[in-house]
Amino acid sequence: FIFPFFTAILIPVLMIISYRSQVKTMVNRDREMARGSELVTRICVNDNEFTVFSLESHTSILVSDLKYAFLTGSYIVVITKARLMVILKKDSFTVGDTESFLAFLREKNIKIKGQKK
């Protein structure tokens, strides 16, 4: 009885810690690539895809491939079905804002974890 209860709590906690650690690592890598400052990227979102532009390259991700998103203090982290992370800084939107982006994700039936109720 104790083992299933312990497992049901421990696994989600470890997953959250792991994702937050991965986000921190990715942000630090970006800073290193940008020689100490944050790496400047541009992410364009439309109804069908995310296109991430950075350092003379770009990657497109279909919105239908998004699995869920979660919120941290300063970031929105979007996870794809293949476990690719797209990290968006909450205060960096040039068109729209954090709330309109989260509304877009909800409209596309993307589950958002960590949001305030």
CNS distance restraints for C-alpha pairs under 8 A (distance, minus, plus):
assign (resid   1 and name CA) (resid   5 and name CA) 6.62 0.50 0.50
assign (resid   2 and name CA) (resid   6 and name CA) 5.93 0.50 0.50
assign (resid   3 and name CA) (resid   7 and name CA) 6.00 0.50 0.50
assign (resid   4 and name CA) (resid   8 and name CA) 5.97 0.50 0.50
assign (resid   5 and name CA) (resid   9 and name CA) 6.48 0.50 0.50
assign (resid   6 and name CA) (resid  10 and name CA) 5.90 0.50 0.50
assign (resid   7 and name CA) (resid  11 and name CA) 5.83 0.50 0.50
assign (resid   8 and name CA) (resid  12 and name CA) 7.13 0.50 0.50
assign (resid   9 and name CA) (resid  13 and name CA) 6.47 0.50 0.50
assign (resid  10 and name CA) (resid  14 and name CA) 6.09 0.50 0.50
assign (resid  11 and name CA) (resid  15 and name CA) 6.17 0.50 0.50
assign (resid  12 and name CA) (resid  16 and name CA) 6.26 0.50 0.50
assign (resid  13 and name CA) (resid  17 and name CA) 6.27 0.50 0.50
assign (resid  14 and name CA) (resid  18 and name CA) 6.00 0.50 0.50
assign (resid  15 and name CA) (resid  19 and name CA) 6.17 0.50 0.50
assign (resid  16 and name CA) (resid  20 and name CA) 6.17 0.50 0.50
assign (resid  17 and name CA) (resid  21 and name CA) 6.08 0.50 0.50
assign (resid  18 and name CA) (resid  22 and name CA) 6.16 0.50 0.50
assign (resid  19 and name CA) (resid  23 and name CA) 6.16 0.50 0.50
assign (resid  20 and name CA) (resid  24 and name CA) 6.24 0.50 0.50
assign (resid  20 and name CA) (resid  72 and name CA) 7.96 0.50 0.50
assign (resid  21 and name CA) (resid  25 and name CA) 6.17 0.50 0.50
assign (resid  22 and name CA) (resid  26 and name CA) 6.12 0.50 0.50
assign (resid  23 and name CA) (resid  27 and name CA) 6.19 0.50 0.50
assign (resid  23 and name CA) (resid  77 and name CA) 7.86 0.50 0.50
assign (resid  23 and name CA) (resid  87 and name CA) 7.57 0.50 0.50
assign (resid  24 and name CA) (resid  28 and name CA) 6.18 0.50 0.50
assign (resid  25 and name CA) (resid  29 and name CA) 6.14 0.50 0.50
assign (resid  26 and name CA) (resid  30 and name CA) 6.18 0.50 0.50
assign (resid  27 and name CA) (resid  31 and name CA) 6.28 0.50 0.50
assign (resid  27 and name CA) (resid  38 and name CA) 7.64 0.50 0.50
assign (resid  28 and name CA) (resid  32 and name CA) 6.20 0.50 0.50
assign (resid  29 and name CA) (resid  33 and name CA) 6.19 0.50 0.50
assign (resid  30 and name CA) (resid  34 and name CA) 6.18 0.50 0.50
assign (resid  30 and name CA) (resid  38 and name CA) 6.24 0.50 0.50
assign (resid  30 and name CA) (resid  39 and name CA) 5.16 0.50 0.50
assign (resid  31 and name CA) (resid  35 and name CA) 6.11 0.50 0.50
assign (resid  31 and name CA) (resid  36 and name CA) 4.97 0.50 0.50
assign (resid  31 and name CA) (resid  37 and name CA) 5.11 0.50 0.50
assign (resid  31 and name CA) (resid  38 and name CA) 4.65 0.50 0.50
assign (resid  31 and name CA) (resid  39 and name CA) 5.70 0.50 0.50
assign (resid  32 and name CA) (resid  36 and name CA) 5.49 0.50 0.50
assign (resid  32 and name CA) (resid  37 and name CA) 7.57 0.50 0.50
assign (resid  33 and name CA) (resid  39 and name CA) 7.00 0.50 0.50
assign (resid  34 and name CA) (resid  38 and name CA) 6.18 0.50 0.50
assign (resid  34 and name CA) (resid  39 and name CA) 5.13 0.50 0.50
assign (resid  39 and name CA) (resid  54 and name CA) 7.94 0.50 0.50
assign (resid  40 and name CA) (resid  54 and name CA) 6.85 0.50 0.50
assign (resid  41 and name CA) (resid  52 and name CA) 7.03 0.50 0.50
assign (resid  41 and name CA) (resid  53 and name CA) 5.61 0.50 0.50
assign (resid  41 and name CA) (resid  54 and name CA) 4.67 0.50 0.50
assign (resid  41 and name CA) (resid  55 and name CA) 7.61 0.50 0.50
assign (resid  42 and name CA) (resid  52 and name CA) 5.96 0.50 0.50
assign (resid  42 and name CA) (resid  53 and name CA) 5.08 0.50 0.50
assign (resid  42 and name CA) (resid  54 and name CA) 6.60 0.50 0.50
assign (resid  43 and name CA) (resid  50 and name CA) 6.67 0.50 0.50
assign (resid  43 and name CA) (resid  51 and name CA) 5.56 0.50 0.50
assign (resid  43 and name CA) (resid  52 and name CA) 4.48 0.50 0.50
assign (resid  43 and name CA) (resid  53 and name CA) 6.11 0.50 0.50
assign (resid  44 and name CA) (resid  50 and name CA) 5.75 0.50 0.50
assign (resid  44 and name CA) (resid  51 and name CA) 5.19 0.50 0.50
assign (resid  44 and name CA) (resid  52 and name CA) 6.59 0.50 0.50
assign (resid  45 and name CA) (resid  49 and name CA) 5.96 0.50 0.50
assign (resid  45 and name CA) (resid  50 and name CA) 4.57 0.50 0.50
assign (resid  45 and name CA) (resid  51 and name CA) 6.47 0.50 0.50
assign (resid  46 and name CA) (resid  50 and name CA) 6.65 0.50 0.50
assign (resid  47 and name CA) (resid  63 and name CA) 7.23 0.50 0.50
assign (resid  48 and name CA) (resid  62 and name CA) 5.84 0.50 0.50
assign (resid  48 and name CA) (resid  63 and name CA) 5.29 0.50 0.50
assign (resid  48 and name CA) (resid  64 and name CA) 7.35 0.50 0.50
assign (resid  49 and name CA) (resid  60 and name CA) 6.48 0.50 0.50
assign (resid  49 and name CA) (resid  61 and name CA) 5.39 0.50 0.50
assign (resid  49 and name CA) (resid  62 and name CA) 4.19 0.50 0.50
assign (resid  49 and name CA) (resid  63 and name CA) 4.79 0.50 0.50
assign (resid  49 and name CA) (resid  64 and name CA) 7.93 0.50 0.50
assign (resid  50 and name CA) (resid  60 and name CA) 5.57 0.50 0.50
assign (resid  50 and name CA) (resid  61 and name CA) 5.06 0.50 0.50
assign (resid  50 and name CA) (resid  62 and name CA) 6.29 0.50 0.50
assign (resid  50 and name CA) (resid  63 and name CA) 6.62 0.50 0.50
assign (resid  51 and name CA) (resid  58 and name CA) 6.62 0.50 0.50
assign (resid  51 and name CA) (resid  59 and name CA) 5.53 0.50 0.50
assign (resid  51 and name CA) (resid  60 and name CA) 4.25 0.50 0.50
assign (resid  51 and name CA) (resid  61 and name CA) 6.30 0.50 0.50
assign (resid  52 and name CA) (resid  58 and name CA) 5.33 0.50 0.50
assign (resid  52 and name CA) (resid  59 and name CA) 5.20 0.50 0.50
assign (resid  52 and name CA) (resid  60 and name CA) 6.34 0.50 0.50
assign (resid  53 and name CA) (resid  57 and name CA) 5.81 0.50 0.50
assign (resid  53 and name CA) (resid  58 and name CA) 4.26 0.50 0.50
assign (resid  53 and name CA) (resid  59 and name CA) 6.68 0.50 0.50
assign (resid  54 and name CA) (resid  58 and name CA) 6.20 0.50 0.50
assign (resid  61 and name CA) (resid  65 and name CA) 6.91 0.50 0.50
assign (resid  62 and name CA) (resid  66 and name CA) 7.17 0.50 0.50
assign (resid  63 and name CA) (resid 108 and name CA) 7.86 0.50 0.50
assign (resid  65 and name CA) (resid  80 and name CA) 5.55 0.50 0.50
assign (resid  65 and name CA) (resid  81 and name CA) 5.64 0.50 0.50
assign (resid  65 and name CA) (resid  82 and name CA) 7.99 0.50 0.50
assign (resid  66 and name CA) (resid  78 and name CA) 7.16 0.50 0.50
assign (resid  66 and name CA) (resid  79 and name CA) 6.06 0.50 0.50
assign (resid  66 and name CA) (resid  80 and name CA) 4.17 0.50 0.50
assign (resid  66 and name CA) (resid  81 and name CA) 5.90 0.50 0.50
assign (resid  66 and name CA) (resid 110 and name CA) 6.96 0.50 0.50
assign (resid  67 and name CA) (resid  78 and name CA) 7.75 0.50 0.50
assign (resid  67 and name CA) (resid  79 and name CA) 5.73 0.50 0.50
assign (resid  67 and name CA) (resid  80 and name CA) 4.91 0.50 0.50
assign (resid  67 and name CA) (resid  81 and name CA) 5.17 0.50 0.50
assign (resid  67 and name CA) (resid 110 and name CA) 6.26 0.50 0.50
assign (resid  67 and name CA) (resid 111 and name CA) 7.38 0.50 0.50
assign (resid  68 and name CA) (resid  78 and name CA) 6.04 0.50 0.50
assign (resid  68 and name CA) (resid  79 and name CA) 5.47 0.50 0.50
assign (resid  68 and name CA) (resid  80 and name CA) 7.01 0.50 0.50
assign (resid  68 and name CA) (resid 110 and name CA) 5.14 0.50 0.50
assign (resid  68 and name CA) (resid 111 and name CA) 4.83 0.50 0.50
assign (resid  68 and name CA) (resid 112 and name CA) 5.90 0.50 0.50
assign (resid  68 and name CA) (resid 113 and name CA) 7.57 0.50 0.50
assign (resid  69 and name CA) (resid  76 and name CA) 6.86 0.50 0.50
assign (resid  69 and name CA) (resid  77 and name CA) 5.41 0.50 0.50
assign (resid  69 and name CA) (resid  78 and name CA) 4.18 0.50 0.50
assign (resid  69 and name CA) (resid  79 and name CA) 5.77 0.50 0.50
assign (resid  69 and name CA) (resid 110 and name CA) 7.02 0.50 0.50
assign (resid  69 and name CA) (resid 111 and name CA) 6.28 0.50 0.50
assign (resid  69 and name CA) (resid 112 and name CA) 4.76 0.50 0.50
assign (resid  69 and name CA) (resid 113 and name CA) 6.13 0.50 0.50
assign (resid  70 and name CA) (resid  76 and name CA) 5.98 0.50 0.50
assign (resid  70 and name CA) (resid  77 and name CA) 5.35 0.50 0.50
assign (resid  70 and name CA) (resid  78 and name CA) 6.61 0.50 0.50
assign (resid  70 and name CA) (resid 112 and name CA) 5.31 0.50 0.50
assign (resid  70 and name CA) (resid 113 and name CA) 4.41 0.50 0.50
assign (resid  70 and name CA) (resid 114 and name CA) 5.62 0.50 0.50
assign (resid  70 and name CA) (resid 115 and name CA) 7.49 0.50 0.50
assign (resid  71 and name CA) (resid  75 and name CA) 6.01 0.50 0.50
assign (resid  71 and name CA) (resid  76 and name CA) 4.78 0.50 0.50
assign (resid  71 and name CA) (resid  77 and name CA) 6.28 0.50 0.50
assign (resid  71 and name CA) (resid 112 and name CA) 7.51 0.50 0.50
assign (resid  71 and name CA) (resid 113 and name CA) 6.47 0.50 0.50
assign (resid  71 and name CA) (resid 114 and name CA) 5.29 0.50 0.50
assign (resid  71 and name CA) (resid 115 and name CA) 6.43 0.50 0.50
assign (resid  72 and name CA) (resid  76 and name CA) 6.41 0.50 0.50
assign (resid  72 and name CA) (resid  77 and name CA) 7.77 0.50 0.50
assign (resid  72 and name CA) (resid 114 and name CA) 7.34 0.50 0.50
assign (resid  74 and name CA) (resid  89 and name CA) 5.93 0.50 0.50
assign (resid  74 and name CA) (resid  90 and name CA) 5.59 0.50 0.50
assign (resid  74 and name CA) (resid  91 and name CA) 7.60 0.50 0.50
assign (resid  75 and name CA) (resid  87 and name CA) 6.54 0.50 0.50
assign (resid  75 and name CA) (resid  88 and name CA) 5.52 0.50 0.50
assign (resid  75 and name CA) (resid  89 and name CA) 4.48 0.50 0.50
assign (resid  75 and name CA) (resid  90 and name CA) 5.18 0.50 0.50
assign (resid  76 and name CA) (resid  87 and name CA) 5.88 0.50 0.50
assign (resid  76 and name CA) (resid  88 and name CA) 5.12 0.50 0.50
assign (resid  76 and name CA) (resid  89 and name CA) 6.32 0.50 0.50
assign (resid  76 and name CA) (resid  90 and name CA) 6.31 0.50 0.50
assign (resid  77 and name CA) (resid  85 and name CA) 6.40 0.50 0.50
assign (resid  77 and name CA) (resid  86 and name CA) 5.73 0.50 0.50
assign (resid  77 and name CA) (resid  87 and name CA) 4.58 0.50 0.50
assign (resid  77 and name CA) (resid  88 and name CA) 6.32 0.50 0.50
assign (resid  78 and name CA) (resid  85 and name CA) 5.61 0.50 0.50
assign (resid  78 and name CA) (resid  86 and name CA) 5.09 0.50 0.50
assign (resid  78 and name CA) (resid  87 and name CA) 6.40 0.50 0.50
assign (resid  79 and name CA) (resid  83 and name CA) 5.58 0.50 0.50
assign (resid  79 and name CA) (resid  84 and name CA) 5.63 0.50 0.50
assign (resid  79 and name CA) (resid  85 and name CA) 4.75 0.50 0.50
assign (resid  79 and name CA) (resid  86 and name CA) 6.56 0.50 0.50
assign (resid  80 and name CA) (resid  84 and name CA) 5.23 0.50 0.50
assign (resid  80 and name CA) (resid  85 and name CA) 6.63 0.50 0.50
assign (resid  88 and name CA) (resid  92 and name CA) 7.51 0.50 0.50
assign (resid  89 and name CA) (resid  93 and name CA) 7.85 0.50 0.50
assign (resid  90 and name CA) (resid  97 and name CA) 7.82 0.50 0.50
assign (resid  90 and name CA) (resid  98 and name CA) 5.74 0.50 0.50
assign (resid  91 and name CA) (resid  97 and name CA) 7.66 0.50 0.50
assign (resid  91 and name CA) (resid  98 and name CA) 7.31 0.50 0.50
assign (resid  93 and name CA) (resid  97 and name CA) 5.46 0.50 0.50
assign (resid  93 and name CA) (resid  98 and name CA) 7.12 0.50 0.50
assign (resid  96 and name CA) (resid 100 and name CA) 6.08 0.50 0.50
assign (resid  96 and name CA) (resid 101 and name CA) 7.15 0.50 0.50
assign (resid  97 and name CA) (resid 101 and name CA) 6.26 0.50 0.50
assign (resid  98 and name CA) (resid 102 and name CA) 6.18 0.50 0.50
assign (resid  99 and name CA) (resid 103 and name CA) 6.10 0.50 0.50
assign (resid 100 and name CA) (resid 104 and name CA) 6.16 0.50 0.50
assign (resid 101 and name CA) (resid 105 and name CA) 6.35 0.50 0.50
assign (resid 102 and name CA) (resid 106 and name CA) 6.21 0.50 0.50
assign (resid 102 and name CA) (resid 112 and name CA) 7.85 0.50 0.50
assign (resid 103 and name CA) (resid 107 and name CA) 6.08 0.50 0.50
assign (resid 104 and name CA) (resid 108 and name CA) 6.34 0.50 0.50
assign (resid 105 and name CA) (resid 109 and name CA) 6.36 0.50 0.50
assign (resid 105 and name CA) (resid 110 and name CA) 5.17 0.50 0.50
assign (resid 105 and name CA) (resid 111 and name CA) 7.61 0.50 0.50
assign (resid 105 and name CA) (resid 112 and name CA) 7.85 0.50 0.50
assign (resid 106 and name CA) (resid 110 and name CA) 5.33 0.50 0.50
assign (resid 106 and name CA) (resid 111 and name CA) 6.69 0.50 0.50
assign (resid 106 and name CA) (resid 112 and name CA) 7.51 0.50 0.50
